[in-house]
Amino acid sequence: MYLNIQETADYLEVPISEIRRLIRKQQVRIIEVDDEILLNRDQFNFFIEQREKYKHELEAYLNTPLPEDPDIKDED
């Protein structure tokens, strides 16, 4: 299924400028039909999966407590 730029941005929940940047840097393939740019929705499924995986990994990292440092001495 093909989506235009606005539909792709809504699907990915990113700003339109991000989609345009991906197109400009040729990181995604496009099809031009009657002066309309279309993108294949299926090529972004991996992107969405990786983004969700990264979010979970980041949350786990941020929620991990710092280990107690054995070199810290109580100087009181």
Protein Blocks (a to p, Z undefined) as FASTA:
>chain_A
ZZdfklmmmmnopafklmmmmmmnopaccddeehiacddfklmmmmmmmmmmmmmmmmmm
mmpccdddfkbccfZZ
